[in-house]
Amino acid sequence: MYNMIISIGSYKMRLEIIILCIFVFWILFGHLLCSCSNVSLKEGIATIRKIAKKEGFMGSNNSAYGPEFKSAKGNGYIMNPDSWAMPTLTYTPGTNADAGVQSILNRKPQKIPLSKGELSLFANTEFKGECCPNAYSTSTGCACMDVKTYDYLRERGGNNIPYSEY
């Protein structure tokens, strides 16, 4: 009978003990992994597909990443560097607004404060990639808030009193 002893540094173990430990670990790992699942594999994949459709995830075509890629015909498409920067959002009252500022001022206003029983401030707000960067976002883009909604959040619904100890 062969006595296979494996030594690693000063530790010595028999090969069948190492194989037994790996087998027990594999069984414990499988039970731990599978015991948390309440759904079958088929049901899980169907749920993921349904969520992907609802959230608006798209394939790996260039037009999925924004309007600037709609003219892309292949992998060698080079984007115009002039479109890399965000539009200027600085506005001084009494002057003409840039296109970026005008797009924010033209957004559909939301009813502030919310009507009785309504709890979602973003119920009627669109979420698009063109409205980024913004602190509020989903998988489809950032919240396209109007100025009144932004001020309402910034002032914490009227609870932001400047120069207070709180």
N, CA, C and O of each residue as an XYZ file, in Angstrom:
664
protein
N       0.842     -1.177      0.000
C       0.000      0.000      0.000
C       0.883      1.233      0.000
O       1.858      1.330      0.745
N       0.511      2.174     -0.860
C       1.269      3.419     -0.941
C       0.785      4.389      0.121
O      -0.415      4.493      0.376
N       1.680      5.067      0.712
C       1.365      6.072      1.714
C       1.799      7.426      1.140
O       2.954      7.827      1.275
N       0.844      8.126      0.492
C       1.165      9.388     -0.179
C       1.101     10.524      0.833
O       0.017     10.904      1.276
N       2.223     11.050      1.188
C       2.302     12.165      2.127
C       2.794     13.388      1.354
O       3.824     13.346      0.681
N       2.042     14.463      1.468
C       2.413     15.716      0.813
C       2.884     16.664      1.901
O       2.222     16.840      2.925
N       4.029     17.267      1.664
C       4.547     18.215      2.650
C       4.656     19.593      2.012
O       5.208     19.761      0.925
N       4.118     20.559      2.717
C       4.208     21.961      2.312
C       4.867     22.681      3.472
O       4.252     22.884      4.519
N       6.081     23.055      3.288
C       6.847     23.657      4.376
C       7.029     22.645      5.485
O       7.527     21.547      5.238
N       6.646     22.980      6.679
C       6.764     22.057      7.806
C       5.495     21.246      8.032
O       5.448     20.426      8.948
N       4.448     21.463      7.202
C       3.194     20.735      7.345
C       3.218     19.483      6.469
O       3.658     19.526      5.321
N       2.739     18.365      7.027
C       2.654     17.118      6.279
C       1.235     16.590      6.394
O       0.671     16.507      7.486
N       0.655     16.226      5.225
C      -0.700     15.669      5.199
C      -0.757     14.553      4.172
O       0.004     14.531      3.204
N      -1.674     13.631      4.404
C      -1.876     12.557      3.440
C      -2.780     13.054      2.323
O      -3.648     13.895      2.555
N      -2.585     12.547      1.128
C      -3.319     12.982     -0.049
C      -4.812     12.727      0.091
O      -5.613     13.578     -0.296
N      -5.214     11.570      0.635
C      -6.641     11.267      0.753
C      -7.343     12.207      1.730
O      -8.540     12.450      1.578
N      -6.645     12.738      2.720
C      -7.232     13.706      3.658
C      -7.467     15.039      2.922
O      -8.497     15.685      3.115
N      -6.524     15.434      2.096
C      -6.679     16.678      1.327
C      -7.861     16.556      0.376
O      -8.664     17.484      0.274
N      -7.986     15.429     -0.323
C      -9.100     15.207     -1.240
C     -10.418     15.196     -0.474
O     -11.403     15.765     -0.944
N     -10.457     14.564      0.688
C     -11.656     14.530      1.514
C     -12.053     15.942      1.953
O     -13.237     16.278      1.938
N     -11.088     16.766      2.342
C     -11.376     18.152      2.755
C     -11.957     18.951      1.587
O     -12.905     19.715      1.769
N     -11.395     18.776      0.392
C     -11.903     19.479     -0.777
C     -13.334     19.035     -1.082
O     -14.183     19.868     -1.397
N     -13.605     17.754     -0.993
C     -14.944     17.216     -1.255
C     -15.962     17.753     -0.245
O     -17.061     18.150     -0.633
N     -15.613     17.771      1.033
C     -16.518     18.285      2.073
C     -16.753     19.780      1.866
O     -17.877     20.261      2.009
N     -15.686     20.516      1.530
C     -15.826     21.946      1.266
C     -16.771     22.175      0.095
O     -17.622     23.062      0.162
N     -16.644     21.404     -0.969
C     -17.491     21.549     -2.143
C     -18.962     21.284     -1.807
O     -19.841     21.996     -2.293
N     -19.233     20.285     -0.995
C     -20.612     19.983     -0.589
C     -21.173     21.127      0.273
O     -22.309     21.552      0.064
N     -20.390     21.625      1.234
C     -20.848     22.730      2.079
C     -21.094     23.990      1.253
O     -22.085     24.690      1.464
N     -20.205     24.274      0.326
C     -20.361     25.450     -0.533
C     -21.622     25.327     -1.382
O     -22.367     26.297     -1.520
N     -21.867     24.168     -1.942
C     -23.071     23.950     -2.751
C     -24.339     24.131     -1.948
O     -25.294     24.737     -2.434
N     -24.371     23.624     -0.734
C     -25.556     23.790      0.110
C     -25.746     25.248      0.506
O     -26.871     25.748      0.523
N     -24.667     25.919      0.819
C     -24.757     27.325      1.190
C     -25.242     28.167      0.025
O     -26.082     29.048      0.206
N     -24.728     27.911     -1.159
C     -25.099     28.679     -2.331
C     -26.538     28.420     -2.735
O     -27.271     29.367     -3.021
N     -26.955     27.187     -2.766
C     -28.287     26.839     -3.277
C     -29.390     26.984     -2.240
O     -30.560     27.069     -2.614
N     -29.070     27.014     -0.974
C     -30.123     27.095      0.035
C     -30.739     28.483      0.112
O     -31.836     28.633      0.651
N     -30.063     29.505     -0.413
C     -30.587     30.864     -0.357
C     -31.571     31.157     -1.474
O     -32.287     32.155     -1.399
N     -31.634     30.349     -2.483
C     -32.452     30.614     -3.657
C     -33.895     30.164     -3.433
O     -34.157     29.033     -3.023
N     -34.825     31.084     -3.713
C     -36.253     30.771     -3.604
C     -36.889     30.510     -4.959
O     -38.056     30.122     -5.030
N     -36.140     30.718     -6.037
C     -36.679     30.556     -7.374
C     -35.824     29.572     -8.156
O     -34.656     29.347     -7.837
N     -36.423     28.998     -9.174
C     -35.665     28.082    -10.027
C     -34.801     28.897    -10.991
O     -34.995     30.103    -11.142
N     -33.867     28.241    -11.627
C     -32.980     28.905    -12.577
C     -33.779     29.490    -13.741
O     -33.495     30.603    -14.182
N     -34.767     28.762    -14.240
C     -35.585     29.215    -15.365
C     -36.377     30.473    -14.988
O     -36.462     31.420    -15.770
N     -36.951     30.470    -13.786
C     -37.721     31.623    -13.325
C     -36.811     32.832    -13.103
O     -37.210     33.964    -13.375
N     -35.601     32.603    -12.615
C     -34.650     33.688    -12.403
C     -34.240     34.352    -13.704
O     -34.162     35.579    -13.770
N     -33.978     33.570    -14.737
C     -33.597     34.129    -16.032
C     -34.754     34.910    -16.636
O     -34.542     35.969    -17.226
N     -35.992     34.395    -16.494
C     -37.163     35.109    -17.007
C     -37.338     36.449    -16.294
O     -37.709     37.437    -16.927
N     -37.079     36.493    -14.998
C     -37.188     37.738    -14.237
C     -36.147     38.738    -14.687
O     -36.452     39.923    -14.827
N     -34.929     38.290    -14.916
C     -33.867     39.187    -15.367
C     -34.209     39.782    -16.732
O     -33.981     40.969    -16.964
N     -34.751     38.968    -17.632
C     -35.135     39.472    -18.949
C     -36.244     40.514    -18.837
O     -36.231     41.516    -19.552
N     -37.208     40.279    -17.938
C     -38.308     41.221    -17.760
C     -37.792     42.550    -17.212
O     -38.227     43.611    -17.661
N     -36.886     42.508    -16.264
C     -36.310     43.733    -15.697
C     -35.508     44.472    -16.751
O     -35.583     45.698    -16.834
N     -34.738     43.747    -17.560
C     -33.924     44.385    -18.589
C     -34.803     45.120    -19.597
O     -34.429     46.200    -20.056
N     -35.961     44.564    -19.951
C     -36.866     45.240    -20.873
C     -37.455     46.488    -20.226
O     -37.557     47.532    -20.870
N     -37.841     46.386    -18.963
C     -38.479     47.498    -18.263
C     -37.507     48.656    -18.064
O     -37.888     49.815    -18.230
N     -36.266     48.360    -17.714
C     -35.292     49.397    -17.427
C     -34.724     50.035    -18.689
O     -34.123     51.107    -18.621
N     -34.905     49.392    -19.834
C     -34.453     49.994    -21.075
C     -33.009     49.690    -21.421
O     -32.395     50.451    -22.169
N     -32.446     48.615    -20.912
C     -31.091     48.261    -21.293
C     -31.089     47.883    -22.767
O     -32.046     47.293    -23.266
N     -30.028     48.220    -23.446
C     -29.969     47.947    -24.875
C     -28.762     47.083    -25.173
O     -27.907     46.863    -24.316
N     -28.708     46.605    -26.385
C     -27.587     45.784    -26.823
C     -26.323     46.613    -26.968
O     -26.275     47.771    -26.553
N     -25.316     46.017    -27.551
C     -24.035     46.706    -27.647
C     -23.885     47.433    -28.978
O     -22.800     47.427    -29.560
N     -24.952     48.060    -29.470
C     -24.808     48.902    -30.648
C     -24.495     50.315    -30.189
O     -24.871     50.703    -29.083
N     -23.824     51.077    -31.009
C     -23.363     52.402    -30.596
C     -24.499     53.365    -30.306
O     -24.318     54.285    -29.509
N     -25.669     53.191    -30.921
C     -26.751     54.143    -30.719
C     -27.357     54.035    -29.330
O     -28.164     54.886    -28.956
N     -26.994     53.011    -28.545
C     -27.545     52.845    -27.211
C     -26.924     53.797    -26.217
O     -27.475     53.987    -25.133
N     -25.799     54.404    -26.542
C     -25.076     55.177    -25.557
C     -25.285     56.674    -25.663
O     -24.688     57.425    -24.892
N     -26.092     57.124    -26.567
C     -26.392     58.536    -26.632
C     -26.610     58.994    -28.053
O     -26.268     58.285    -28.999
N     -27.185     60.191    -28.213
C     -27.497     60.679    -29.546
C     -26.267     60.962    -30.392
O     -26.349     60.959    -31.620
N     -25.126     61.207    -29.751
C     -23.916     61.518    -30.516
C     -23.375     60.309    -31.270
O     -22.526     60.469    -32.147
N     -23.849     59.092    -30.948
C     -23.374     57.891    -31.619
C     -24.347     57.377    -32.682
O     -24.090     56.337    -33.288
N     -25.447     58.073    -32.921
C     -26.435     57.582    -33.881
C     -25.882     57.520    -35.303
O     -26.327     56.702    -36.107
N     -24.913     58.382    -35.613
C     -24.356     58.385    -36.965
C     -23.223     57.378    -37.124
O     -22.631     57.288    -38.200
N     -22.910     56.627    -36.085
C     -21.821     55.653    -36.156
C     -22.217     54.499    -37.069
O     -23.276     53.898    -36.890
N     -21.381     54.193    -38.032
C     -21.668     53.109    -38.970
C     -20.827     51.877    -38.694
O     -21.142     50.804    -39.208
N     -19.781     51.989    -37.912
C     -18.926     50.839    -37.660
C     -18.016     51.077    -36.481
O     -18.159     52.061    -35.755
N     -17.084     50.174    -36.298
C     -16.177     50.254    -35.151
C     -15.185     51.397    -35.265
O     -14.634     51.833    -34.255
N     -14.944     51.895    -36.483
C     -13.949     52.952    -36.663
C     -14.501     54.343    -36.502
O     -13.846     55.304    -36.905
N     -15.685     54.495    -35.926
C     -16.317     55.799    -35.779
C     -15.520     56.666    -34.813
O     -15.164     56.227    -33.719
N     -15.244     57.890    -35.222
C     -14.532     58.844    -34.363
C     -15.493     59.981    -34.060
O     -16.009     60.642    -34.962
N     -15.723     60.193    -32.761
C     -16.663     61.214    -32.324
C     -16.030     62.594    -32.413
O     -14.833     62.749    -32.167
N     -16.812     63.575    -32.756
C     -16.340     64.945    -32.852
C     -15.924     65.438    -31.463
O     -16.741     65.418    -30.543
N     -14.670     65.882    -31.288
C     -14.212     66.324    -29.956
C     -14.963     67.531    -29.410
O     -14.965     67.756    -28.200
N     -15.611     68.323    -30.293
C     -16.358     69.487    -29.812
C     -17.559     69.084    -28.972
O     -18.059     69.889    -28.186
N     -18.033     67.847    -29.125
C     -19.199     67.406    -28.360
C     -18.817     66.725    -27.047
O     -19.694     66.213    -26.352
N     -17.536     66.706    -26.691
C     -17.098     66.045    -25.465
C     -17.467     66.830    -24.214
O     -17.773     66.232    -23.183
N     -17.445     68.139    -24.285
C     -17.653     68.973    -23.108
C     -19.142     69.169    -22.840
O     -19.966     69.118    -23.753
N     -19.463     69.390    -21.580
C     -20.836     69.691    -21.194
C     -21.134     71.138    -21.584
O     -20.217     71.957    -21.620
N     -22.389     71.472    -21.875
C     -22.724     72.864    -22.191
C     -22.551     73.745    -20.961
O     -22.635     73.275    -19.826
N     -22.312     75.008    -21.200
C     -22.152     75.951    -20.099
C     -23.496     76.170    -19.431
O     -24.482     76.490    -20.095
N     -23.537     75.999    -18.113
C     -24.787     76.142    -17.382
C     -24.795     77.389    -16.499
O     -25.642     77.516    -15.615
N     -23.868     78.298    -16.729
C     -23.833     79.544    -15.984
C     -24.814     80.525    -16.627
O     -24.799     80.730    -17.840
N     -25.653     81.118    -15.807
C     -26.678     82.025    -16.322
C     -26.760     83.251    -15.438
O     -26.833     83.155    -14.213
N     -26.746     84.399    -16.082
C     -26.923     85.663    -15.386
C     -28.264     86.243    -15.831
O     -28.495     86.404    -17.029
N     -29.154     86.560    -14.881
C     -30.456     87.120    -15.278
C     -30.276     88.385    -16.125
O     -29.431     89.232    -15.834
N     -31.080     88.489    -17.165
C     -31.013     89.640    -18.060
C     -30.170     89.376    -19.295
O     -30.147     90.204    -20.205
N     -29.473     88.242    -19.351
C     -28.666     87.904    -20.524
C     -29.325     86.759    -21.276
O     -30.249     86.115    -20.779
N     -28.837     86.522    -22.471
C     -29.358     85.403    -23.253
C     -28.809     84.098    -22.699
O     -27.618     83.993    -22.407
N     -29.674     83.110    -22.554
C     -29.269     81.815    -22.008
C     -28.666     80.948    -23.102
O     -29.137     80.953    -24.239
N     -27.605     80.194    -22.748
C     -27.019     79.222    -23.670
C     -28.013     78.094    -23.902
O     -29.055     78.027    -23.250
N     -27.682     77.209    -24.838
C     -28.578     76.095    -25.168
C     -28.765     75.164    -23.979
O     -29.867     74.660    -23.761
N     -27.694     74.923    -23.196
C     -27.801     74.056    -22.029
C     -28.724     74.617    -20.970
O     -29.534     73.889    -20.396
N     -28.607     75.915    -20.708
C     -29.465     76.579    -19.724
C     -30.904     76.611    -20.229
O     -31.841     76.382    -19.465
N     -31.074     76.894    -21.512
C     -32.421     76.978    -22.081
C     -33.130     75.629    -22.024
O     -34.341     75.574    -21.811
N     -32.376     74.528    -22.214
C     -32.999     73.201    -22.136
C     -33.485     72.901    -20.718
O     -34.499     72.224    -20.544
N     -32.766     73.403    -19.699
C     -33.210     73.216    -18.312
C     -34.434     74.085    -18.019
O     -35.375     73.637    -17.364
N     -34.420     75.326    -18.504
C     -35.546     76.225    -18.259
C     -36.806     75.771    -18.985
O     -37.911     76.101    -18.553
N     -36.666     75.019    -20.082
C     -37.823     74.556    -20.858
C     -38.380     73.222    -20.366
O     -39.344     72.719    -20.944
N     -37.804     72.636    -19.319
C     -38.304     71.346    -18.834
C     -39.710     71.488    -18.259
O     -40.093     72.534    -17.735
N     -40.461     70.395    -18.377
C     -41.843     70.362    -17.888
C     -41.846     70.524    -16.368
O     -41.210     69.730    -15.675
N     -42.538     71.522    -15.832
C     -42.546     71.734    -14.383
C     -43.342     70.653    -13.655
O     -44.304     70.098    -14.185
N     -42.919     70.378    -12.448
C     -43.614     69.400    -11.613
C     -44.329     70.145    -10.491
O     -43.881     71.201    -10.044
N     -45.434     69.586    -10.050
C     -46.228     70.215     -8.994
C     -45.462     70.118     -7.670
O     -45.181     69.024     -7.182
N     -45.131     71.282     -7.099
C     -44.426     71.346     -5.824
C     -45.244     72.238     -4.916
O     -45.637     73.315     -5.364
N     -45.526     71.886     -3.699
C     -45.295     70.608     -3.028
C     -46.217     69.538     -3.598
O     -47.155     69.839     -4.336
N     -45.941     68.299     -3.251
C     -46.691     67.165     -3.773
C     -48.136     67.203     -3.290
O     -48.439     67.722     -2.216
N     -49.019     66.640     -4.112
C     -50.425     66.577     -3.705
C     -50.596     65.573     -2.571
O     -49.731     64.723     -2.357
N     -51.679     65.665     -1.862
C     -51.910     64.817     -0.697
C     -51.955     63.342     -1.104
O     -52.653     62.974     -2.049
N     -51.217     62.514     -0.396
C     -51.177     61.086     -0.656
C     -50.083     60.658     -1.623
O     -49.795     59.465     -1.722
N     -49.464     61.591     -2.338
C     -48.389     61.244     -3.265
C     -47.056     61.292     -2.519
O     -46.775     62.247     -1.796
N     -46.243     60.256     -2.700
C     -44.992     60.171     -1.953
C     -43.752     60.261     -2.828
O     -42.654     60.464     -2.310
N     -43.896     60.118     -4.123
C     -42.732     60.117     -5.004
C     -42.561     61.475     -5.667
O     -43.408     61.903     -6.451
N     -41.466     62.145     -5.351
C     -41.168     63.435     -5.948
C     -40.848     63.280     -7.429
O     -41.066     64.207     -8.210
N     -40.333     62.119     -7.822
C     -39.922     61.894     -9.202
C     -40.940     61.072     -9.991
O     -40.574     60.441    -10.983
N     -42.204     61.063     -9.577
C     -43.221     60.257    -10.265
C     -43.409     60.698    -11.707
O     -43.596     59.856    -12.585
N     -43.366     61.995    -11.972
C     -43.588     62.514    -13.327
C     -42.310     63.030    -13.966
O     -42.365     63.672    -15.015
N     -41.170     62.766    -13.362
C     -39.897     63.245    -13.872
C     -39.303     62.239    -14.841
O     -39.289     61.038    -14.571
N     -38.814     62.732    -15.968
C     -38.146     61.862    -16.933
C     -36.703     61.632    -16.499
O     -36.080     62.509    -15.900
N     -36.181     60.460    -16.800
C     -34.790     60.123    -16.527
C     -34.127     59.834    -17.858
O     -34.473     58.860    -18.528
N     -33.167     60.679    -18.251
C     -32.479     60.541    -19.533
C     -30.984     60.735    -19.334
O     -30.546     61.364    -18.371
N     -30.225     60.196    -20.242
C     -28.779     60.372    -20.211
C     -28.353     61.800    -20.497
O     -27.287     62.229    -20.058
N     -29.178     62.542    -21.232
C     -28.836     63.931    -21.567
C     -28.890     64.842    -20.345
O     -28.335     65.941    -20.379
N     -29.546     64.411    -19.265
C     -29.703     65.245    -18.070
C     -28.579     65.006    -17.060
O     -28.594     65.595    -15.978
N     -27.626     64.170    -17.386
C     -26.503     63.907    -16.488
C     -25.463     64.999    -16.651
O     -25.351     65.552    -17.745
N     -24.704     65.338    -15.637
C     -24.657     64.739    -14.312
C     -25.747     65.299    -13.399
O     -26.150     66.456    -13.519
N     -26.201     64.463    -12.501
C     -27.219     64.831    -11.531
C     -27.080     63.876    -10.352
O     -26.615     62.750    -10.522
N     -27.468     64.302     -9.188
C     -27.349     63.449     -7.998
C     -28.383     62.343     -7.982
O     -28.216     61.360     -7.260
N     -29.449     62.475     -8.759
C     -30.526     61.496     -8.763
C     -30.544     60.791    -10.118
O     -30.692     61.433    -11.157
N     -30.392     59.461    -10.098
C     -30.316     58.734    -11.365
C     -30.904     57.339    -11.228
O     -31.062     56.813    -10.127
N     -31.226     56.751    -12.387
C     -31.650     55.359    -12.492
C     -30.786     54.727    -13.581
O     -29.827     55.334    -14.055
N     -31.130     53.523    -13.964
C     -30.358     52.860    -15.003
C     -30.601     53.467    -16.373
O     -29.833     53.205    -17.299
N     -31.646     54.270    -16.531
C     -31.932     54.883    -17.825
C     -31.366     56.283    -17.953
O     -31.449     56.873    -19.030
N     -30.794     56.837    -16.894
C     -30.196     58.164    -16.957
C     -30.437     58.946    -15.685
O     -30.812     58.393    -14.651
N     -30.214     60.239    -15.783
C     -30.367     61.123    -14.623
C     -31.716     61.831    -14.677
O     -32.351     61.916    -15.729
N     -32.139     62.336    -13.521
C     -33.432     63.015    -13.411
C     -33.374     64.352    -14.136
O     -32.471     65.155    -13.902
N     -34.340     64.588    -15.017
C     -34.456     65.858    -15.731
C     -35.354     66.780    -14.906
O     -36.527     66.969    -15.227
N     -34.794     67.344    -13.851
C     -35.574     68.179    -12.930
C     -35.665     69.598    -13.454
O     -34.740     70.098    -14.094
N     -36.788     70.242    -13.177
C     -36.898     71.655    -13.491
C     -36.288     72.450    -12.343
O     -35.950     71.888    -11.301
N     -36.152     73.745    -12.536
C     -35.477     74.601    -11.554
C     -36.235     74.624    -10.230
O     -35.616     74.629     -9.165
N     -37.564     74.639    -10.283
C     -38.369     74.700     -9.061
C     -38.172     73.440     -8.203
O     -38.063     73.536     -6.981
N     -38.126     72.271     -8.834
C     -37.909     71.020     -8.103
C     -36.512     70.985     -7.504
O     -36.331     70.552     -6.366
N     -35.513     71.443     -8.275
C     -34.148     71.484     -7.771
C     -34.044     72.381     -6.543
O     -33.420     72.011     -5.548
N     -34.660     73.566     -6.616
C     -34.625     74.476     -5.465
C     -35.353     73.890     -4.263
O     -34.918     74.067     -3.125
N     -36.451     73.199     -4.508
C     -37.204     72.565     -3.423
C     -36.350     71.521     -2.694
O     -36.372     71.441     -1.466
N     -35.607     70.734     -3.451
C     -34.720     69.739     -2.832
C     -33.541     70.399     -2.134
O     -33.148     69.983     -1.044
N     -32.979     71.424     -2.756
C     -31.828     72.112     -2.173
C     -32.193     72.784     -0.850
O     -31.388     72.829      0.080
N     -33.407     73.299     -0.781
C     -33.867     73.957      0.448
C     -34.519     72.981      1.413
O     -35.080     73.395      2.427
N     -34.451     71.683      1.108
C     -35.019     70.610      1.937
C     -36.490     70.864      2.254
O     -36.918     70.716      3.399
N     -37.253     71.242      1.247
C     -38.700     71.441      1.402
C     -39.055     72.595      2.315
O     -40.120     72.578      2.932
N     -38.203     73.591      2.420
C     -38.461     74.740      3.282
C     -37.884     74.596      4.677
O     -38.076     75.473      5.519
N     -37.177     73.497      4.934
C     -36.607     73.274      6.260
C     -35.153     73.707      6.366
O     -34.538     73.508      7.414
N     -34.590     74.284      5.332
C     -33.199     74.714      5.356
C     -33.150     76.195      5.698
O     -33.356     77.048      4.834
N     -32.879     76.492      6.944
C     -32.820     77.868      7.389
C     -31.353     78.234      7.515
O     -30.632     77.643      8.319
N     -30.902     79.210      6.725
C     -29.484     79.559      6.793
C     -29.118     80.175      8.139
O     -29.951     80.784      8.811
N     -27.889     80.006      8.506
C     -27.319     80.565      9.724
C     -28.025     80.068     10.982
O     -28.262     80.840     11.911
N     -28.355     78.804     11.008
C     -28.970     78.244     12.192
C     -27.976     77.281     12.837
O     -27.044     76.822     12.177
N     -28.163     76.976     14.098
C     -27.242     76.052     14.769
C     -27.491     74.612     14.344
O     -26.703     73.735     14.698
N     -28.536     74.341     13.614
C     -28.842     72.998     13.163
C     -28.429     72.867     11.737
O     -28.595     71.803     11.141
